[in-house]
Amino acid sequence: MAVAWIGNRETLVERAVAHAATLLGSSRCPVFSFDTDIHGTRAAIALAERVGAAYDHIEGAALARETALITDKGAMTIAPGEARRRGDMLVIVGDLPKEYDGFLADLANSVPDLSERNAREIFLVGTGRAMPSFLNGAKATRLAAGKTGLAATLAALRAQCAGRKVSAPVSKFDDFAAALAAAKFPVFLFSGLTSDTFALEMLQGLVADLNGKARASSLHLPASESGWGSALASTWMTGFAPRTGFARGFPEFDPWRFDIGRMILAGEADLHLRVSTGKPAPVPKGKTLPLIMLAKTLKPVAGAAVTFAIGEAGIDHDAIVYRVRTGTLNSVAVPAASALPSAAEIIRSIGGHVSPEAGWPC
C-alpha cells in the first residue's frame, strides 16, 4: 500500500521524508498546524523548534479562547468524576461539542450518588430551539434573555442573581433561582467551541459570585479533546500553549501573531506542514504555499508538495490521548496495529534529516 507521494506521484517514504526536509530547510517562515495525539504533538513541536516554525492546533481559535480564559482570568473547575457524583444541578452553557454527547447523556440520565438529593435538575443557557438529543427525554429548562447572545444572557443571569435590574430579563429565572437555593452542588458545563471570550469570562464571574454564599463550580469540556491534550503537551515542553513560534530561536507565545490561519491569509508563511490524524479539516485559505500533509488517506492530497499516509491515533496504533471522562491523559492500546506509520514516526524521520545531530525530547 502506498504511504507517500511527492506531488501526485507515489514514492518511497525515505525519498518523501528527504524532500520534506529539504523544503523545511529552505523555508524562511514555516508554519505547523496539527490534530494528533501526545506523541505526534511532541514530535511536531520539537521539529518546529529545529526549523524555527510557528505552530497551532487545527481547532486553534476555540482553544485559544479556552487557554486565554485559564491563563488570563482563571476559572473554577472540577473533574468530570466529581461533576457526575456530586452535581445535583447541571447548567449547560451554550452548544457543546458533539463528541461529548455520550458523556452528557450519562450525566443527564443518572443521579448523583454523593448528594443528599437523589436527582439532577438540568438547565440550558442559550437561545437554541430544540432540546439536545443527548437528554434522551430528560427534563430541562431553557434560560434565555430574549434574542440576545450567550454573553448577554449570562450577564443578565449574573445580574439577576445579584438582585440587579436588567433590560432583558432571563426567562424562567424564578425556576433557576429556586433550583440554586435547593442545590448542594451546581455545576456549569462550558466549552470554547461556540462560547466567545466574553461569555466564558461572564460565566466564571457568575460561578465566583455564587461561591460567595454557597458552593458551585464548572466543568470544562474542551472544544477538542486532542487539542486540549496538545495544549497540555505544549505547555510542559515550552511553557506556553499553542500559537507559539520559534522564529528567534526560543519559544514565544502570541495568540494573534502566531494564528496560523491569519499568517497564511496574510501571506506571512512560506511553507505549511499539516497533521490531521482524525477527521479531515479544511486547509486555511490564503496565498498558495507549499504544503507537507500528513493524513489518513489513500491518495495524495490535492495541491500538496508531499503527502504521507499515517494512521489514526488509538485506532491504527497505540497512543496517549486526553479524555474528558477522566479529565487527564489516557493510554490507548490497540489489539493489532495497522501498517500505517504514526504521525510521530514520520515527523521524527523528517527531523532526523533536518538536523541529524540534535536529540529529541524524552
Secondary structure, 3 states (H helix, E strand, C coil): CCCEEECCEECCHHHHHHHHHHHHHHCCCEEEEEECCHHHHHHHHHHHHHHCCEEEECCHHHHHHHHHHHHHHCCCECCHHHHHHHCCEEEEECCCCHHHHHHHHHHHCCCCCCCCCCCCEEEEECCCCCCCHHHCCCCCEEECCCCCCHHHHHHHHHHHHCCCCCCCCCCCHHHHHHHHHHCCCEEEEECCCCCCHHHHHHHHHHHHHHCCCCCCEEEECCCCHHHHHHHHHHHHHHCCCCCEECCCCCCEECCCCCCHHHHHHHCCCCEEEEEECCCCCCCCCCCCCCEEEEECCCCCCCCCCEEEECCCECCCECEEEEECCCCEEEEECCCCCCCCCCHHHHHHHHHHHHCCCCCCCC
